[in-house]
Amino acid sequence: MNKDIPTLPLEEVVAAIHSRAFKADLVRYVAHAAFLLKEKGMGEGEYHLPGAIEVCEVVNDTVADCLAGVRKWKEGDAFSKFFRGALRSEVFHGCRRARRRREDRLDDTPEPPVSSRCIDLWEERRELAEVREVLSGDPRTKALLDAIEDGADKRAEVAEKLGWKPEYVSQVRTLARHRLAVARAIRDQRDKKAG
């Protein structure tokens, strides 16, 4: 706000908000805020948007701003004009914040196209086939893979299912990881040469 325009002191704003006249006019201010929100497409009603701004939120925030001295009451203006202007400003800024939040939510979860999902599924299946091929070369790693595919994922469960000691399961898992790392390194080198 322009510093040259005289404003009323904060004590007068506080007194006006605590007055009986303000409490009597509060219904009108709530209705005005509801009208402003509906005008901006953010109000309640037939076309209510999810995440839209609530009327009571606008009125409460405006009162809080007025009491904190954020909103300045221009000398010579009626309190109702001042408060309606503060409501209009709060609605404008609130709508902008709500739109930004809604856009941020949309940006956070991009929906990949169907073709991308198919490619990802194909890649996962190809990798799983490679894992099976690599681990099937050794009967120990093949047994480990079979036990995991049957639902045994903890070391003790795998040991019980295969009749092995838990320490032996750890050794075979290390062997399986090593075999997979070697196979991936070979595949990466092959892809580099081809690409």
Steps between C-alpha positions, in 0.01 A plus 500: 500500500619854427669655807362848418141391559408549867379185676321455827694357794482129577306567822206632295504190278501274807218701659292482179545121476400453864196727467139385496454650154765269357338197661163606360648546151701177515228309313525752215879468491474121486248529216731745320795261539286212368401713199863591429608135522219388272594776255858364492378141456625392840180514704261237620204401293423313181849544354696465824859401431679252724746691715310825452516772762248502782310823570566493874873458427499820291312701762716371788824570311381850413410576862838363612683718246305806611575434867868441421525832317565344159195676350494880525175692542511814289387811682159624383376158381219319676599184682274288277681629188837427660400150611341408165821609325702287741269204426543553125879503541496187718280318247735596217811382681327190640382394153849545363646285782232232447567485125873474562445214749274319252755543220779377728300187583447433130869553426607263780330197351539500123303223332722316254342418165376146441780422259754592767334260744521222242868572441566497877316169537695355208828620658408342835413169335825505302702567817317224687576257215866601515507445878347156457746414225801613704391331822385177333858412405580398859269259690551693827401840360214338306367347824533839672306670218229235511462540877474879467243469220299268728474781756790437736677833525671489842819307549348268762201424276724414204720283724198313635348453154823366348630317807813717510669681786434878510871571451501290182200700372705819548791349306274397211337847496845657477584261216172591323571875536850448362371299202240772427758780525731318257212432259393868510857616437526271198161619373599867543823447306308322225247787486780757478657319207163466325389858572 
